Amino acid sequence: MLLGRYLEKRGEDIQFVYSPRGKPMVSSATDLRFNVSHSGGLALFAFTRGCELGVDVEKIRGVPEIDNIARRFFCAEECSELLAMTPDEKPAAFFRCWTRKEAYIKATGDGLSAPLDRFRVTFEADEATRFVHINDSREEAARWTLQNLGVDSPFVGALAYVGSPKEVSYLRSDAFRT
């Protein structure tokens, strides 16, 4: 339905194709790109023209294995930062890091086949949202924009795309609540 509004088509007339790793795209010739994420009853839909994008949202919650997950998936610097935090700080920081990483791998279309430890994001509460490096390249990181999304607590969200920062507009709707 939402894609239909952008494409001036009925939703049921829109067909999808999928990248080799499963990222959905509109099958007709269009520069419209989209991405979707949901967690804990909240859904985010992101739309833009002319560039791939990725979005992720997560509900902040306690994760018993948070340290082990960070050791396994985050780069060494991210893991060290997270492990140094107090138990009260860790859940929000963990999910800020996770959503930023997932937004990027969704934008590239690689999904969870991409090694999350090959790039570094900022995630401390008082730090600007950005990529530090991608595959050890600060130049590659500078090509990308990473934005924190203004979702209500207890959620965190992130948006990633190639290019300079764009204005993000929010449309909140309870139309889909059941």
Backbone as a ProteinNet text record, in pm:
[ID]
protein_1_A
[PRIMARY]
MLLGRYLEKRGEDIQFVYSPRGKPMVSSATDLRFNVSHSGGLALFAFTRGCELGVDVEKIRGVPEIDNIARRFFCAEECSELLAMTPDEKPAAFFRCWTRKEAYIKATGDGLSAPLDRFRVTFEADEATRFVHINDSREEAARWTLQNLGVDSPFVGALAYVGSPKEVSYLRSDAFRT
[TERTIARY]
82.1	0	87.4	188.3	276	355.8	410.1	483	389.8	267.3	170.2	148.6	149	132.1	249.1	370.6	488	491.6	448.1	456	328.7	228.6	99.4	40.1	41.2	-15	-93.7	-177.8	-244.7	-141.7	-145.4	-50.1	-45.1	-161	-165.9	-105	-79.5	-17.5	135.1	190.9	336.3	395.2	497.6	567.6	709.5	766.2	899.6	995.5	1121.5	1232.7	1326.2	1417.3	1505	1650	1736.1	1879.8	1928.7	2051.8	2104.7	2101.3	2104.5	2100.1	1960.7	1862.3	1724.5	1665.2	1737.4	1681.4	1573	1450.8	1342.4	1356.2	1314	1312.4	1187.1	1140.5	1027.6	1074.1	993.7	1037.3	1031.4	943.4	933.6	1047.8	1074.7	1182.4	1144.6	1216.8	1194	1321.1	1340.9	1454.8	1413.4	1289	1241.4	1304.6	1361.5	1420.1	1351	1344.3	1276.7	1344.1	1313.6	1359.4	1263.8	1256.6	1160.5	1229	1187.2	1232.4	1120	1118.6	1018.8	1074.2	1022.9	1064	961.4	920.5	835.7	711.3	645.8	523.7	542.5	666.5	694.2	753.6	704.8	758.7	810	921.4	977.1	979.9	935.4	941.5	1022.5	1124	1207.9	1199.1	1185.8	1175.2	1267	1330	1409.1	1419.1	1474.1	1495.7	1645.3	1691.3	1825	1938.9	1913.5	2023.3	1967	2046	2005.8	2011.2	1924.8	1924.6	1890.5	1925.9	1892.3	1843.6	1746.6	1689.8	1677.2	1697.2	1675.8	1620.4	1534.1	1478.8	1483.2	1511.7	1512.9	1454.9	1384.8	1337	1450.3	1483.5	1589.6	1536.8	1613.5	1575	1700.4	1686.9	1799	1832.8	1959	2007.3	2110.5	2077.8	2170.7	2310.5	2322.7	2452.1	2513.3	2481.5	2522	2674.2	2752.3	2898.9	2948.7	2894.3	2937	2896.6	2778.2	2733.9	2826.4	2860.1	2951.5	3088	3139.6	3270.2	3266.9	3154.9	3144	3122.6	3043.5	3001.7	3060.2	3094.1	3141.1	3291.6	3340.9	3485.5	3548	3678.3	3746.6	3723.9	3728	3710	3568.1	3469.1	3329.8	3309.7	3365.6	3352.4	3415.7	3533	3600.3	3517.3	3461.3	3377.1	3255.5	3190.5	3069.6	3101.7	3207.1	3242.1	3281.6	3328.2	3366.7	3247.2	3129.9	3011	2950	2873.6	2802.9	2688.5	2641.2	2528.4	2404.2	2382.3	2266.6	2281.4	2404.3	2429.2	2429.9	2467.5	2492.8	2376	2254.1	2148.7	2123.5	2109.3	2084.4	2203.3	2324.6	2444.2	2454.5	2428.5	2432.9	2337.2	2214	2115.8	2140.4	2202.4	2243.9	2347	2444	2547.6	2484.7	2401.4	2341.5	2256.5	2171.5	2084.7	2166.4	2271.8	2356.3	2425.8	2473.6	2538.6	2438	2321.8	2223.3	2170.2	2152.3	2108.9	2209.1	2338.3	2440.8	2435.6	2429.5	2431.6	2301.9	2194.1	2070.8	2083.8	2149.7	2169.9	2256.5	2360.5	2448.4	2382.6	2279.3	2212.7	2279.5	2384.1	2456.6	2388.6	2306.4	2240.9	2342.3	2297.4	2384.3	2496.3	2508.6	2625.6	2749.4	2728.6	2840.7	2899.1	3030	3091	3077.4	3008.9	2983	3108	3213.9	3336.5	3430.1	3389.5	3474.2	3449.5	3357.8	3334.1	3298.5	3324.3	3303.6	3209.6	3117	3022.9	3038.4	2998.7	2992.5	2859.5	2856.6	2730.9	2716.2	2814.8	2798.8	2696	2621.7	2507.6	2545.9	2664.7	2703.9	2792.1	2799.8	2887.4	2804.8	2857.3	2788.5	2775.4	2660.9	2634.6	2710.7	2800.4	2878	2951.8	3002.5	3094.2	3234.7	3312.3	3451.9	3537.9	3514.2	3581.2	3493.7	3513.2	3449.3	3561.8	3579.7	3691.1	3824.5	3843.2	3964	3985.9	3887.2	3901.2	3816.5	3884.2	3812.1	3751.7	3815.6	3761.9	3628.5	3619.7	3492.8	3386.5	3423.7	3328.7	3276.3	3361.1	3321.6	3220.9	3214.9	3117.2	2975.1	2963.7	2835.5	2781.6	2649.6	2583.9	2513.6	2527.8	2462.2	2385.6	2255.4	2173.5	2097.7	2095.8	2011.7	1869.1	1773.2	1634	1563.2	1478.7	1409.3	1288	1310.6	1200.9	1186.6	1066.6	1039.1	1099.1	1142.6	1192.3	1078.5	1104.9	1232.4	1292.8	1277.1	1329.5	1447.6	1533	1637.9	1631	1668.2	1665	1777.3	1813.2	1921.5	1889.5	1947.8	1932.4	2071.3	2100.8	2231.4	2211.3	2295.6	2291.4	2421	2452.8	2568.7	2530.1	2619	2596.2	2595.5	2575.7	2575.1	2443.4	2442.8	2320.7	2201	2086.8	1960.7	1865.7	1769.9	1666.8	1578	1549.2	1461.9	1328	1221.8	1086.6	1018.9	942	873.6	723.8	660.1	515.3	477.6	416.1	375.6	229.8	199.4	63.2	24	-95.4	-153.2	-248.3	-248.1	-342.3	-324.1	-204	-177.8	-188.1	-221.3	-233.2	-354.2	-339.1	-450.9	-497.3
-118.8	0	126.5	129.3	247	262.5	153.6	161.3	208.6	162.2	203.1	353.6	414.5	560.2	630.7	581.2	642.2	616.8	499.3	460.1	491.6	546.5	576.6	453	343.5	215.5	156.4	62.4	-13.9	-110	-126	-213.6	-352.8	-407.9	-544.5	-554.6	-441.7	-442.9	-435.9	-418.8	-408.5	-548.7	-573.8	-702.1	-677.7	-779.7	-769.7	-865.8	-826.1	-914	-910.3	-1004.9	-1016.2	-1023.4	-955.5	-960.6	-1102.6	-1134	-1268.5	-1306.4	-1206.3	-1234.7	-1212	-1186.6	-1181.1	-1044.7	-936.1	-803.4	-775.1	-741.9	-715.9	-579.4	-575.1	-451.9	-453.4	-336	-326.3	-374.6	-458.6	-516.7	-418.1	-319.5	-224.1	-123.1	-62.1	36.8	159.3	178.6	294	318.9	442.7	472.9	471	432.4	424.1	304.4	330.2	224.8	227	110.7	100	-4.7	0.9	-99	-98.5	-210.8	-230.1	-298.9	-263.3	-332.4	-327.5	-426	-425.5	-496.1	-454.1	-512.1	-474.1	-569.5	-540.8	-459.7	-483.4	-411.4	-279.6	-240.7	-117.6	-155.1	-91.1	-113.6	18.2	11.1	125.9	93.1	188	177.8	297.2	272.2	380.1	380.5	500.4	517.3	630.3	613.5	720.2	695.1	790.3	774.9	785.4	696.8	709.5	648.8	586.4	518.6	407.4	303	194	244.2	189.1	226.8	106.2	115.9	12.5	77.8	15.8	67.4	-48.3	-18.9	-120.3	-55.1	-127.2	-84.3	-204.2	-176.5	-280.8	-224.4	-308.4	-273.1	-300.5	-200.2	-217.6	-310.5	-412.7	-512.6	-578.9	-645.8	-719.2	-839.7	-862.3	-977.5	-1047.8	-1167.4	-1235.8	-1257.8	-1282.1	-1312.5	-1192.6	-1071.9	-950.1	-942.8	-977.6	-972	-1072.7	-1194.4	-1297.5	-1262.3	-1204.4	-1163	-1053.4	-957.6	-850.7	-907.8	-1000.2	-1060.2	-1133	-1196.5	-1275.9	-1190.6	-1082.9	-1011.4	-872	-802.3	-664.9	-662.8	-552.4	-539.7	-519.5	-537.2	-535.4	-404.8	-290.8	-161.6	-146.2	-187.8	-180.7	-270.4	-388.8	-483.5	-426.2	-369.9	-310.5	-198.3	-112.2	-3.1	-56.6	-155.9	-210.8	-280.2	-360.4	-433.7	-341.6	-220.8	-124.3	-52	-68.3	2.8	-66.8	10.5	-46.3	-135.2	-227.2	-312.4	-232.5	-116.8	-34.4	30.9	62.8	129	31.5	-93.3	-189.1	-216.2	-242.8	-277.9	-171.2	-46.2	59.8	75.1	70.3	82.8	-34.3	-153.8	-272.6	-257.4	-217.1	-205.9	-85.8	20.6	129	76	0.2	-57.4	-156.4	-245.7	-349.4	-288.8	-191.4	-133.7	-60.5	5.2	76.1	-21.5	-131.6	-233.1	-300.6	-333.7	-401.6	-309.7	-181.8	-88.8	-89.1	-91.8	-92.7	-220.2	-335.3	-460.1	-479.4	-416.9	-418.4	-323.5	-211	-117.3	-179.3	-251.1	-314	-434.5	-488.3	-607.4	-735.5	-726.1	-845.3	-918.7	-848.5	-912.3	-970.9	-1067.4	-1123.2	-1211.8	-1221.6	-1290.4	-1201	-1071.1	-976.4	-987.2	-993.4	-998.1	-862.9	-863.1	-739.7	-681.1	-759.4	-709.1	-641.4	-630.8	-568.3	-419.1	-365.5	-221.9	-178.1	-51.3	3.2	122.5	124.3	235.9	297.2	421.1	482.9	443.6	434.2	397.7	449.8	523.2	579.9	692.2	710.8	802.9	946.2	989.6	1128.8	1146.2	1045	1045.3	1063.8	1137.9	1155.8	1021	997.5	872.4	874.2	773.8	768.5	635.7	610.3	499.2	547.3	467.1	498.8	444.8	318.9	258.9	148	118.9	5	-72.2	-196.5	-279	-206.5	-146.7	-72.9	54.3	97.4	217.2	331.6	437.4	557.1	629.3	615	676.7	613.8	481.9	414.2	455.5	464.4	506.8	647.3	735	873.4	882.5	782.3	780.3	753.9	698.2	654.9	752.1	757.2	830.2	729.9	750.5	668.7	764.5	743.9	834.8	759.4	820	772	815.3	725.9	760.3	796.3	895.4	946.3	862.9	738.7	653.1	666.8	642.1	658.1	545.4	578.8	480.5	383.1	257.7	188.6	133.6	202.6	156.4	242.6	184.7	258.8	219.8	312.7	284.6	354.8	301.5	358.9	345.6	436.7	442.8	457.4	380.3	387.1	396.6	478.9	493	557.8	538.6	603.3	747.3	839.7	979	1069.5	1197.2	1296.7	1290.2	1345.2	1338.4	1403.3	1336.1	1384.5	1414.7	1498.7	1526.1	1402.6	1366	1252.3	1305.9	1262.3	1300.1	1180	1205	1098.5	1111.9	1001.6	994.2	885	923.6	825.8	790.6	662.6	619.3	505.8	513	403	323	351.9	288.5	138.1	88.7	-52.8	-130.1	-62.4	-131.9	-222.7	-336.7	-431.4	-442.8
0	0	0	85.1	89.2	-39.5	-90.3	-217.5	-328.6	-325.7	-425.4	-427.4	-311.2	-305.9	-373.4	-350.1	-413.6	-563.7	-604.6	-744.8	-823.2	-753.4	-814.3	-881.4	-805.5	-849.6	-734.2	-768.1	-662.9	-603.4	-473.2	-406.6	-466.1	-500.4	-555.2	-694.4	-759.4	-892.3	-886.8	-768.5	-754.9	-742.7	-822.1	-815.8	-768	-706.2	-649.2	-716.8	-716.5	-750.7	-630.5	-625.3	-508.8	-552.5	-476.4	-503.1	-474.1	-512.4	-484.4	-335.4	-247.4	-103.3	-44.3	-130.1	-83.9	-56	-86	-62.8	-165.5	-119.6	-215.3	-282	-409.5	-487.4	-573.4	-612.5	-703.6	-840.3	-906.4	-1034.2	-1149.7	-1143.9	-1254.3	-1249.2	-1363.6	-1371.3	-1287.8	-1179.6	-1092.2	-1012.1	-972.5	-885.2	-738.5	-709.2	-571.1	-501.9	-386.9	-304.5	-169.7	-106	22.5	108.9	236.5	331.3	449.3	517.9	626.4	743	863.8	984.5	1087.3	1175.7	1283.2	1405.9	1519.9	1647.8	1753	1834.2	1949.3	1919.4	1807.3	1774.1	1700.9	1672.6	1598.7	1463.1	1358	1223.6	1167.4	1094.6	1023.6	875.1	795.6	651.3	603.2	521.6	469.9	317.6	261	116.5	73.2	-40.9	-100.9	-250.3	-319	-463.3	-492.2	-576.9	-630.8	-552.3	-439	-368.3	-281.7	-265	-175.6	-32.2	50.2	190.3	274.8	401.9	498.1	625.2	689.3	813.1	911.4	1037.4	1139.8	1265.1	1334.6	1462.2	1557	1681.2	1784.3	1912.9	1984.6	2117	2215.4	2295.7	2395.7	2503.7	2532.2	2631	2685.9	2795.4	2852	2765.4	2745.3	2668.6	2755.6	2806.2	2898.4	2841.6	2713.3	2651.6	2579.6	2626.1	2555.2	2534.6	2635	2622	2518.7	2521.6	2426.6	2283.8	2266.5	2132.7	2079.2	2164.3	2122.8	2085	2164.8	2133.4	1999.1	1970.1	1848.4	1723.1	1734.2	1614.1	1597	1704.5	1692.6	1669.3	1611.4	1596.2	1735.1	1744.5	1874.3	1949.9	1878.8	1945.6	2000	1922.9	1969.1	2090.6	2083.8	2194.3	2321.1	2308.9	2426.1	2486.6	2400.9	2450.6	2524.8	2466.7	2528.4	2660.3	2663.6	2784.8	2899.8	2867.5	2971	3032.2	2974.9	3023.9	3145	3218.8	3334.4	3284.4	3367.6	3326.7	3286.9	3347.7	3312	3173.9	3134.8	3006.1	2888.2	2914.8	2807.1	2713.2	2761	2664.8	2559.4	2597.7	2499.9	2404.7	2457.9	2374.2	2276.8	2326.6	2241.2	2123.5	2151.2	2043.8	1953.4	2002.2	1912.3	1813.2	1863.7	1777.5	1678.9	1728.7	1644.6	1532.4	1564	1460.6	1355.4	1395.1	1299.3	1205.9	1261.7	1179.8	1086.2	1138.6	1055.4	945.8	973.7	869.7	753.4	784.8	680.5	596.9	661.4	583.7	505.7	550.2	471.7	351.5	368.9	257.9	148.5	187.7	88.8	23	86.6	35.4	78.3	159.6	203	317.8	394.4	508.1	605.2	682	786.1	732.6	598.6	543.6	553.4	573.9	587.2	727.9	738.8	871.9	943.1	1055.9	1130.1	1195	1205	1267.2	1167.1	1040.9	937.6	923.2	1002.9	1001	1142.1	1167.4	1301.9	1296.1	1391	1404.7	1543	1554.9	1687.2	1750.1	1884	1947.8	2090.1	2139.5	2273.5	2267.2	2375.3	2377.3	2339.8	2377.3	2352.7	2228.5	2145.3	2028.5	1901	1804.8	1676.8	1606.2	1545.1	1473.7	1342.1	1324.3	1199.9	1189	1069.5	1047.9	1081.4	1150.6	1178.2	1064	1027	911.6	856.5	729.5	663.9	597.7	638.8	589.4	604.4	721.7	757.2	675.4	601	518	574	613.6	656.9	536.4	420	298.9	260.9	268.3	238.5	339.8	465	569.2	541.2	489.8	463	347.1	262	151.1	201	320.3	373.8	477.4	486.5	594.2	683	811.8	913.3	1002.1	1014.5	1093.8	1201.4	1317.7	1425.9	1393.8	1414.2	1387.5	1516.6	1510.2	1627.9	1664.8	1701.8	1746.8	1898.4	1946.3	2088.7	2170.3	2291.2	2385.9	2415.9	2429.6	2447.7	2319.1	2207.4	2079.8	2036.7	1952.2	1883	1736.8	1650	1507.7	1435.9	1318.5	1239	1091.5	1013.7	869.9	809	703	636.3	485.4	420.9	275.6	228.3	100.6	40.8	7.8	37.9	1.9	122.2	93	199.4	276.5	398.2	480.1	411.3	427.7	372.2	487.7	459.6	559.5	571.9	694.3	720.6	767.8	701.9	741.1	804.8	907.8	979.3	960.5	934	931.7	1029.9	1137	1237.7	1214.4	1226.9	1201.8	1293.8	1344.6	1419.4	1331.1	1201.9	1109.6	1100.2	1132.6	1116.4	1247.8	1354.6	1482.6	1482.5	1547.2	1557.2	1700.5
[MASK]
++++++++++++++++++++++++++++++++++++++++++++++++++++++++++++++++++++++++++++++++++++++++++++++++++++++++++++++++++++++++++++++++++++++++++++++++++++++++++++++++++++++++++++++++++

